[in-house]
């Protein structure tokens, strides 16, 4: 759970930093809103990709553990 909390904290910090940087930039309001929207989409995609990678990794580990357990069970019978 510590890794999950760290990822959430980093994501929130990154989003806050990007938004703060955009808001203090000397652009028009429409350009600023579009930039915030685009950055938010990019950050969301990165977070989703990271979560999907972690899920895939976890699924692989679970399958590996299941195969080992099945082999051990077959050997015990």
Steps between C-alpha positions, in 0.01 A plus 500: 500500500792737552581492128139582414499793739828621356365486144186687601704764679733544204209525258324761713822697542572489127150615411517782756838609366386499139183693580689755709758548226232545237295742710794733559601494133409810300252343257141576407231329708384279213855389428560432870185291531590299189852444633366385838257265325775353280742456791229339710427252220872420470539451876186285516630279219834457676330402826267256322793347311696458823205337676439268204867399498487425872183293454660303215808439712289386793292269279820342370626443853168346603503263202857401582411432863194298391712288265750434778220407739345266241835329441555464875150358542557251215826392658339453842228270370 
